[in-house]
Amino acid sequence: MKRALGMRQEGTDKVDPYVIVTFAGRKLKSRVVPNSYSPVWNQELNMGVQVPTMCEELKLKIMDKDHLNKDDVVATKMLQLQGLSSADPDDEGFLPTFGPAFVCFYGSPREFNTFFMELEGLDEGLGEGCSFRGRILMQLSVKNGVYPTPDEYVRGIDNDDIYACQPFLRRRKYRIFVGFLEAAMIQPVDGPVEFEVSIGEYGNKHSVDTHPVLSPSTTQPHNAASDGNAYYYMPWGETKPCIMLISHWEDNTHRIDTLNFILKIVENLEVNLTDVKLSMRAEAPIEESARKLMYLLDDLIEDLDSELPPLPTHTTDLDQKMYRLRTDDMQTISEEAKQLKEDAVDLGSAVEEVETYLHRLNGLAIEPQNSIPDLIVWMLVGGRREAYIRIPSHQIMHSDQTEYCGKYCGSVSTFLLKKPCLEEKRNTKSNWFLPAKLQLYLWMGFDDAAKKIQHKPYNGEISVFAETYENQIFVPPSWTTKMMSRPRFSDVTGKFKLPMECFETPSGWLWDDEWFIQPQISPASRQGTLTKYQEDVYENQVRLPGGTQWNTYELSWSNVTGDEAPSKDETECPPGWEWTDSWTIDFTRAVDENGFEYCLDNTMQGFVPVEKTYHLQRRRRWVRVRKRNPDSKQIAS
C-alpha cells in the first residue's frame, strides 16, 4: 500500500485514514495516518494463503479512525482475481498480479443529509457507489515460499521500490466536453434544476478544490417546464448548455485503447449473433441463416486478426501478461473460427460454438488497472443531489484510431438517471420510477487533441457568455443595494463578487456586444436562454351531472397545472419580445376535433380525448409563439 489521493468527506475535518485488506478469511491493516486527505503509507502487507483458493476477490476497505466512537468506513473496493490472473489449463497461466497502479474508490454522497445516511451501505460496497471517494496507489504480487512470520505481516517499503513507481505517476492533461442536448422525463421537482459533471475531484461543486467561477462544472439552474402530462423537461430550446472540464491523470492510453478495441469486437459479435438467432427463430430458409453465420465468422476472423495496440516502454507485469494472454487467445479463437467455417454442418451447434467465443472474449475485456475514475453526471434540484449516472471513462475516451475510441465518444447518447440506493433495494417499488432522461454529447481526450471535438450534433456553434447577477434587497418602501449579505454583482450563488469591470476577454477574444439584461436566465425562469417561446393558456369549461351544455365558470382560464391565468386576449407580450402569429388551438395533442380533452374532475387530471357522459370538465390549449426582438436589448448601466 503506497498512498491515497483525493479522499474527502465534505463538511468534516480531515480524516485519519487506514486501509484494511481482507482475503480468504485473513485480514491485515495499514498504519493510521492522522489528519490527512492525501495519506502516504509506504507499507507492505504480507499475507500467507494457499493457492488455488475458493476466494475470488480481494477486499480493500478505507477506514477513518475515530478515537471516541466506532471507526467510519470511507469506501470499499472488491478486486476480482479473474482480471488479475489466468488459470487457463491450455495456457501458461499466471498468479495474481497488479500494478503499481491506482485503484478508484466510490461510496455514498458526501454531503450531510438524513436520506444519504441511509446509503452508508454504499461505502461498504453494498451497491453502486455514486460519489468518488479517492484513489490508492498499490501493487500486488504473489510469491511462492513459506508463510510470513508475524513480524513480516506489515513492514515498510524500500526506497528502491518507491522510486520504481515514479514512471507510472506521470500526469497528462485531459479535456472533457459534455453537451446537454435534452433533459426530459423529469419527475415533478420543487426547485431549480442543474446538472453537474465531475470526474474524480474535478468538477465536484462541493469540493474544496473546485472554484465555481474559475472552473464551472454545472449547467445554469433553471426551473423545469411541464410537458402538460406527468413529466417535466428543461426548456433549453436552441441554446444548449455545455461544460468543458480540465483534469490531470496518468497516461492509460495503451490500456484504454486495448479495452475499447476488444469491446468493439465483442459488440460486433453480439450484433451478428443476435441476427443469426433471430433468423433461426423466425424459421427463415436454412440457406439464409447459414449465409448470416458465414458473414459472422468472416467478420469475427477479420477483427481477431488485427493487432492489439502496442505496449509503451513503462508497463506493469500485469500489462505484459495480459497482452500475451489476449494475443494468444484472440489468435486461438480466430483459428477455431476458421476451422468452424470449414467444418460446420449443424447450424445450432455452430451457434453454440460462437457463443463460447463470445464468452471467452468477454473474459478478455477486463481492465482492472484503469486509474482514471468514472465520469459522474448529477442532477441537482435546489442544490440537492437527486439522481445520477456513472459513465466509465474508457467509454468516452478519444483516440486517433477510430477502432480504439470509446462507444460514447464523439456521439450523441441517451442515458437514464437513477436514484442512489443499496443494491437490495434497487428493484423495490420506490425505485421503479425514472428520475430523468438525458441526451448527451460526450468527448474526453488529451488537451492537445481537443480541436478534434466535433460539434456537428449541435448543428451550430459554441458561444461563450460572460454573466454576472445584480442583487438587491427590499427595504420598504423600495429595493436597495444597502444592508445586503451578498455583493452587488455576484455569481449565481451570491457567494463570489463579480463586478462588470473585472471581466476581461482571453487572449484572441473580443466582446461581441455590450452588457445587456436578460431576465429569462434567472433560476426561476422557465424560458432560459430561448430566442423563441410558445405561450400557452388553457380554456376551461364545466357542466352539471347529466347535463349536455358546456358553460364557462370562475376558473375559465388557467395554466397547465390548473392555476388561474389571464385569458388569451389579456396575455401581453413581455418587453423585448414580439408576437409571430395569432392564438391558435393546439391540435398536436390527444384531443377531439375541437381541441378539447375531458375529465371527471381537473384535480384528478387524467384527461382523455373522447367525451363520456360522466365527464364534467373539459379544457383546450391555446398557443401563440413569440420571439426575442434583437433590437430591443436593454443595455445595463
Secondary structure, 3 states (H helix, E strand, C coil): CCEEECCCCCCCCCCCEEEEEEECCEEEECCCCCCCCCCECCEEECCCCCCCCCCCEEEEEEEECCCCCCCEEEEEEEEEHHHCCECCCCCCCECCCEEEEEEEEEECCCCCCHHHHCCHHHHHCCCCCCEEEEEEEEEECCCCCCCCCHHHCEEECCHHHHHHCHHHHCEEEEEEEEEEEEEECECCCCCCEEEEEEECCECCCCCCCCCCCCCCCECCCECCEECCCCCEECCCCCCCCEEEEEEEEECCHHHHHHHHHHHHHHHHHHHHHHHHHHHHHCCCCHHHHHHHHHHHHHHHHHHHCCCCCCCCCCCCHHHHHHHHHHHHHHHHHHHHHHHHHHHCCCHHHHHHHHHHHHHHHHHHCCCCCCCCCCEEEEEEECCEEEEEEEECHHHHECCCCHHHCCCCECEEEEEECECCCCHHHCCCHHHCCCCCEEEEEEEEEEHHHHHHCCCHHHCCCCCCCCCCEECCEEECCEEECCCCCCCCEECCCCCCECCHHHCCCCCCCCCCCCCEECHHHCCCCCCCCCCEEEEEEEEEEECCCCCCCCECCCCCEECCCCCECCCCCCCCCCCCEEECCCCEECCCCCCCCCCEEEECCHHHCCCECCCCCCCCEEEEEEEEEEEECHHHCEECC
